[in-house]
Amino acid sequence: MKRFGRKQIREAVDFALQGGQALHVWDGTGWSRPGTPACFRRSHLWAHLFDQDAARLEATARRLGVRVIVIQCRGLPRQHVDLCGKPLARAIHETIQEQPDDTKGM
């Protein structure tokens, strides 16, 4: 899994399209819409976990501790699971960061 910063969504999607798992992290403070789950309303960091392999995506989300796994944009290049809270903290801990980004120090 490789971590990407807020402005690197295109790079994250491309990395997943090449067979990797991409963690796209950004500050979601103050952003929500009706129906936003409580975890996201409480969290200041949000992420997409992009992966074109749906079975691997689901297995990773489960391993990270996601209780209700919803694969967004299934079958499309932006196929992902949304992360926040403890699962996101676990994912950040696991990431291999090859380039500095705006999530450094989190």
C-alpha positions as CSV (number, residue, x, y, z in Angstrom):
1,M,0.0,0.0,0.0
2,K,1.3,3.4,-0.9
3,R,0.1,6.7,0.6
4,F,-0.8,9.7,-1.5
5,G,-1.6,13.3,-0.3
6,R,-4.7,15.4,-0.8
7,K,-3.7,16.8,-4.2
8,Q,-2.5,13.4,-5.5
9,I,-5.8,11.7,-6.3
10,R,-4.9,11.2,-10.0
11,E,-1.6,9.6,-9.1
12,A,-3.4,7.3,-6.5
13,V,-5.9,6.1,-9.1
14,D,-3.1,5.5,-11.6
15,F,-1.1,3.5,-9.0
16,A,-4.2,1.3,-8.3
17,L,-4.8,0.9,-12.1
18,Q,-1.2,-0.5,-12.3
19,G,-2.0,-3.2,-9.7
20,G,-1.2,-1.5,-6.4
21,Q,-3.2,-0.4,-3.4
22,A,-3.3,3.4,-3.0
23,L,-4.2,5.2,0.2
24,H,-5.4,8.8,-0.8
25,V,-5.5,10.8,2.5
26,W,-6.9,14.3,3.0
27,D,-8.3,16.6,5.7
28,G,-12.1,16.3,5.6
29,T,-12.7,18.7,8.5
30,G,-16.0,20.5,8.1
31,W,-17.0,18.7,5.0
32,S,-20.0,16.4,5.0
33,R,-23.4,16.0,3.4
34,P,-26.7,14.4,4.6
35,G,-26.1,10.8,5.4
36,T,-22.4,11.1,6.1
37,P,-21.6,8.4,8.6
38,A,-20.7,9.6,12.2
39,C,-17.2,8.3,11.9
40,F,-16.5,10.7,9.1
41,R,-18.2,13.6,10.8
42,R,-16.0,13.1,13.9
43,S,-12.7,12.5,12.0
44,H,-10.4,15.2,10.6
45,L,-8.6,12.7,8.3
46,W,-10.4,10.8,5.6
47,A,-9.1,8.5,2.9
48,H,-9.9,6.5,-0.2
49,L,-8.3,3.0,-0.4
50,F,-8.1,2.5,-4.2
51,D,-7.6,-1.0,-5.5
52,Q,-8.8,-2.7,-8.8
53,D,-8.8,-6.1,-7.1
54,A,-12.2,-6.1,-5.3
55,A,-11.4,-9.2,-3.2
56,R,-8.1,-7.8,-2.1
57,L,-9.7,-4.4,-1.4
58,E,-12.3,-6.0,0.8
59,A,-9.7,-8.2,2.6
60,T,-7.5,-5.2,3.3
61,A,-10.5,-3.2,4.6
62,R,-11.5,-6.1,6.9
63,R,-7.9,-6.4,8.2
64,L,-7.8,-2.7,8.9
65,G,-10.9,-3.0,11.0
66,V,-13.6,-1.6,8.8
67,R,-16.9,-3.0,10.2
68,V,-19.2,-2.2,7.2
69,I,-17.4,-2.6,3.9
70,V,-18.9,-0.6,1.1
71,I,-17.0,-0.7,-2.2
72,Q,-17.6,2.6,-4.0
73,C,-17.5,2.9,-7.8
74,R,-17.2,-0.9,-8.1
75,G,-15.7,-1.9,-11.5
76,L,-14.6,1.6,-12.3
77,P,-11.1,3.0,-12.2
78,R,-11.9,4.9,-9.0
79,Q,-13.1,1.7,-7.2
80,H,-12.4,2.3,-3.5
81,V,-13.4,1.9,0.2
82,D,-13.6,5.0,2.3
83,L,-11.6,5.0,5.5
84,C,-11.6,7.1,8.7
85,G,-10.8,6.7,12.4
86,K,-8.9,3.6,13.6
87,P,-8.9,1.8,10.3
88,L,-7.4,4.8,8.6
89,A,-4.8,5.2,11.4
90,R,-3.8,1.5,10.8
91,A,-3.6,2.1,7.1
92,I,-1.4,5.1,7.5
93,H,0.9,3.2,9.8
94,E,1.3,0.5,7.1
95,T,2.0,2.7,4.2
96,I,5.2,3.0,2.4
97,Q,5.8,6.6,1.6
98,E,8.1,7.1,-1.4
99,Q,7.6,10.9,-1.8
100,P,6.8,13.6,0.8
101,D,3.2,14.7,0.8
102,D,0.8,16.8,2.9
103,T,0.0,14.0,5.3
104,K,3.5,13.8,6.7
105,G,3.6,13.6,10.5
106,M,0.1,12.2,10.9
